[in-house]
Amino acid sequence: MTARASALRPLIAAMPKGGYPLTAVEIERTHGVGNVRMLHLNESPLPPSPKAIAAIAAGAATVNRYPEAASATLAAALAARTGVQPDCMMFGVGSDELLHFCCAATLDAGDGGVLPEPSFPRYKVSTRLMGGVIQPAKLRADGANDPDALLAAIDDRTRLMFVCNPNNPSGGLLGAAELQHLIAGVPDRVLLVLDEAYWEFGMAAGGVDSLPLLRARTGPWVVLRTFSKAYALAGIRVGYALCSSPEVAGTLAKFKNTFSVTNLAYEAALAALEDQAHLTALVGGARAELARLDQGLRALGLSPLPTAANFISADIARPVAPVIEALKAEGILIRDWREPGYETFIRITAGTAEDTDAVLAALRTVLTRNETAG
Ligand SMILES: Cc1ncc(COP(=O)(O)O)c(C=O)c1O
């Protein structure tokens, strides 16, 4: 075997370097606008529970100490809510990290990862980082994951399947019967990962709790949830994995840096979890703004996809880059789908009522201007 010339692994070196999402500070600097409207990352436009803020403030004086490796208190609180025992649970620096661990735990080079497409880009990135083979399954026309397409994508190489419910960037949601059908069809040699980053919004939109359905499965499974979205704690970085067995949780935990999740994050998550009234208000607020966005986009002649998350997507039937740039110039950030076949799709996060007014007004101007220009 010839020695490798480069210190860097060729597989990794050949991968494109992902960029970082735009920040408000950058837009203020490059476009000279203030009050940037951040509608591109599916964050909460409003702060977390005051109890979470107080917990972070109270924890600040103790950061001379390393955090707990895993918060027994948060695990107990989640166990009480989900029925999943703490030894089947694992915390991560956002659910982002945990889905990467799912790839690391299952994929040797050449193994297959079935994933919805378009969906959360990290599934593909993490699969590639392991040298895994991407086995994509197109979404249904309504933007939900397609259970039959996902099942059809499984072959002998498959070790992992991601399901994103509700799906990002489309917002589509699978119902109980469809989920059940999907869960029943995945072989036991495949780790079934349900990414439920938008679960609380999905439940408010009529979704079902997947846990009782998953418990009927004999093969391994993981449900990923996060405090970043409905609990408005994106900046503190804490997500959790609910696993089918201590063995699955323990395997994921092998990839975790001992002190990765901070005590501030654990304390904030616990306080946020205990303030369900705040959660309900945030979810309700997002749903109200999505209804207004849906209506406003329809008034512009568009047909937004049905959404069960905290964002809404639509095909604007023209290249999105100039539209995104025009909005950026007004200090409004929205997201393109960036997926072959979906070059004309945009995604807008539910913001405040003022954000909704501003993004609809800006879109009206830019879409009309484009039309007039031919
Ligand atoms: C579908 C999906 N999964 C996972 C994540 C990661 O979220 P976090 O790492 O903040 O928990 C996101 C973030 O946007 C997402 O959209």
The ligand as a Gaussian input file, in Angstrom:
#p B3LYP/6-31G(d) Opt

LIG

0 1
 C      -34.606000      19.248000      11.079000
 C      -33.573000      19.772000      12.001000
 N      -32.899000      18.928000      12.771000
 C      -31.956000      19.345000      13.613000
 C      -31.649000      20.680000      13.722000
 C      -30.552000      21.080000      14.647000
 O      -31.029000      21.864000      15.684000
 P      -30.206000      22.068000      17.008000
 O      -28.821000      21.589000      16.776000
 O      -30.260000      23.519000      17.274000
 O      -30.909000      21.253000      18.052000
 C      -32.316000      21.617000      12.933000
 C      -31.968000      23.049000      12.995000
 O      -32.402000      23.870000      12.259000
 C      -33.306000      21.152000      12.045000
 O      -33.977000      21.979000      11.245000

